Amino acid sequence: MKLNIQYFRNCSLLSLKRLYYKSEMCFFDYEQPIFKIGEPCKYIYFVASGIVGIEIVNQWNQKLQLDLLGRGSIIGFNSIL
């Protein structure tokens, strides 16, 4: 699967190869959390297909949707840096 991510357009081929070989494909079920508030984010996630919702649950136990991310989006990048 070819994934065109704008952020990596100016990276060298060597850097992209290093990233590729340290990557692994994982799948998440519908409404399965990738990580939760307060948990450390240990990975950078690239959305290869589908849509990922960024949500929080307020004090009244209601889900509040903050954002929707689609193919080519990156999750957890700021946490890792």
N, C-alpha and C positions, 0 to 999 in steps of 0.2 A: 504494500500500500504506500503510495507516495503522498506525503503530507507536506504541504507548503506553508511554513510558519514564517511570517514576516520578520520576526525578531532575529532569526538566524540567517537572513539573507547575506549579511556581510561577514559571516564566520568563514574561517579558512576550512579547506577540505579536511585537514588533519583534525581540527577541533570538532567538526561534524562527525568524523569517524570515531573519535573518542567518545562522544556523546552517544552515538549509535551502539557501540559495543558495551556501554555501561547501562543500556536501557533494557527494559523488558516490557512485554505487552501484558496488560491485565484488563479484565472486564469487570464491570459493575452492573448489578441488577438494578431495575427500576426502583428508585427511592432508597437505594442502598447508600449510606453515607460513605464518602471518601475519607473525610476526617471531620472531627467535631471541634467546636470552640473549646479552647483550653488544652486540647491535645497538641503535642508538638507535630509539626508537619516535617516529615523526614524525606520527602521526595518531591520532585517536580512532576506534575502530571500534564500531559499533552492530550487534548481532546482530539481523537482521530475520527470519531463519528458520534452522532447523537448530540444530545443537549444536556448540559450539566446546570442544575439550578443551585444558586448560592442562597441559602436560607438560614434564618435564625428562628428560634422559638422564644417568644416573649414571656413575661411573667404570668400571663393568662393562658399559657400553653397553646398559643396560636402561632402557626408558621407564617413568617413574613419573608417574602421572596425579595432578595436584594438585587439579583442579577441572573441572567441566563447566558451561558457561554456555549458556543457552538464549535464546530470543527476548526482546528487551527488555534484554539485558545490555550492558554497556559495557566495552570493553577499551582499555587504554592511557591512560585518563583521568589517572591519577596521574603517569604519565611526562611527559605534556604540561604538567601544572601544575608 
